Amino acid sequence: MLSGFDPLRPELSDAGALLLALGRESSPAELDAIAPWRLRAPLSPDMAAAREGRRIDFAELVGFTRRLTSTDSCATLIEGVGGVMAPLDEQHTVRDWIAASGLPCVVVTGSYLGSLSHTLTALEALTRVGAGVTAIAVNETPGSAVALDATVESLSRHAAGIPVVAIARADLRAGVTRLAGLLS
């Protein structure tokens, strides 16, 4: 699901970037295969859909996710939209989507001031609905006053039992490789 999607410049979207990384073009068919819910306004999905006179069908979204992950022989990543508590419709949030899909979850955060609180709040929210968190990936925030290593250390103490992986801008491959190793 994407919000803030410009249909005239699909290559600039997250889905477009993923397709490019996979060596595929940002054609409508390719976009439909990985992001059939594309909303123009850069708002939460419920607001963006309402602005277009649409609504997100939660059962359809969960069904799509389950079908996608049950038929693929390789690892499939499902990117949330707007954070764990972002509203999808009148009743459901991204957290509900994660729980209903029954998939393991990787929480991705930054190393910015406030990320510890945001991340620990997301973990608490996911725990309340029984969504299992497999790992936390801390993506280094450029120019942050908070050091990446300090963020990882603090999260490791407060999220006991959940692996925390640093993804440094200077060595993305090492962090992503470590994260992939935890997920395989």
N, C-alpha and C positions, 0 to 999 in steps of 0.2 A: 504494500500500500504506500502510495506517495501523496503527499500534499505539497503545494508549491510547484507543481509540475507545469512546465511550459511546453505545450504540444508542438510549438514551432521550433523548439530547441531541446528535443528529448535527450540529446547527447550530454547535456549539462546536468541532468538529473542523476540521482544515485543509481537508478536502474540503468541509465545510459552508461555511467562509469563502470558498472559491473559487466555489462555486455561488452564494452570495449576491452576490459581486462580479460574477458573470455575469448576475445578475437571475433566477436559477433557484432553485427550492426544494430543500431537502435530503430529497427523497423517496427511498425505497429504489431506484427505477429510476434516478434521477439519480446517486445514490451508486454504484450498480453500474457505471454507464457510465464513471466516472472513478476509482473506488477499489474494485474488486471484492474486494480482500483487506483486510478490516477486522478487526483483532484488539483484544480488550478490554484486555488488560494493557499497561501502559506499559513494555514491555521490548523487547529486540531481537526482530525478527520470528521467529527460530527459537525463542526462549524463549516468546514470547507464543503462537505457534501450538501448541507442545507443551503448554502449560497448558490449551489448549482441545481437546487430543486431535487436533490437525490438524498438517499440515506444508505448507510452501510448495513447490509443484511448480515448480521453476526453469524447465523448458522451457515450461510453460504461461505463466509470468510473462513470459518473453522473447517468446513468441509473441503475447501480448496487447499488449505494448509495440510490437512491430513492426507489427501490424495497425492499432493506433491511429494510429501516426505515418504509415503508408503511405496511409491513406484520408482523412486530414484535409487540406483545402486551405490551412489557415492554420497558423501556428506552434503547436506543441504542446510544453508543458513537462511533463517527467516529474520529479516530486520524489522524491528518494531518501528513505530512511528510516533515521535514526540515524547517518548518516555513511558515508563510502566503505568502511570496513572492517567495517560492521555485518553480522553473520551472517544469512543468509536461510534456510539449511538446514544440513545436516551438512557440506556441501562448498563452498557458494557464499556470496559476500558481495555487497554492493551494488556493489562494484567490478566483480565478474564480470558482474553484470546490465548495467552500463553498457557494458562491453566487448562482451558478447554481443549487445546491442541495436544496436551500431554507430552510436550517435547521438553528436552533438557534446555536450560536457559543459561546464556552467558550474558552477564550484565557488563555493558561497556560504559566506561566513565572517563573523565579527564583528570588532570592533576591541577585544576584551577581551584581558587579559594571557594569553598562551599561544596566541592565535589564529595568530600567525606560525608557530610550530612545528606546530600542528595542520594548517594549510593547506599548508605545504611538505611535510609527511609525506603528506598526501592526494595532492598532485601527484606525488610520487615513486611512490606506490602505483599511481596511474592510469597513469603512464608505463610501468611494468613490464609492464602488460598491453596496451599500445598504445592506450589510450583517449585520444582527443584532447581537450584542454581548450581550449575556445574563448575563455573569459574567466573572470576571478575577480571576483565581486561582493562587496564588503566592506560589509556592513550595519552601520551604526553601533550599537554597544552602549551603551545608556543608562547613564550613571553610571560609565563605564569610566575608569580612570586613563590609558589609552592613547588618544591622539588618533587620530581617524579618518584624518587626512592623514598622520600618521606611519606608520600601518599600511599604507596604500596605497603610500607611498614605499618602505618596506622590501620589501613584496611585489613591487613593480615591479622592484627591483634583483635579487631572488632568483629571480624567475619570468620571466626575460628572454624576450621574444617573446610573452608572454601579456598581453593587455590587462587592466588592473585598474581596476575602476570603483567609485568611492565612492558609497554610498547613504546620504546624511545624513538623519537623522530630521526635520530642519527643512525639507528640500526633497526628499522622496521622488521626486516626479515627475521632477525633473531627472536623478537617478541612474538611475531605471528607464528613462527615455527614452533615455539614453546607452547603457545596456546593450542595449535593444531594437535600437538602431541597429547595434550590433556583430553582432547575431544575424541581421539581415535580409540 
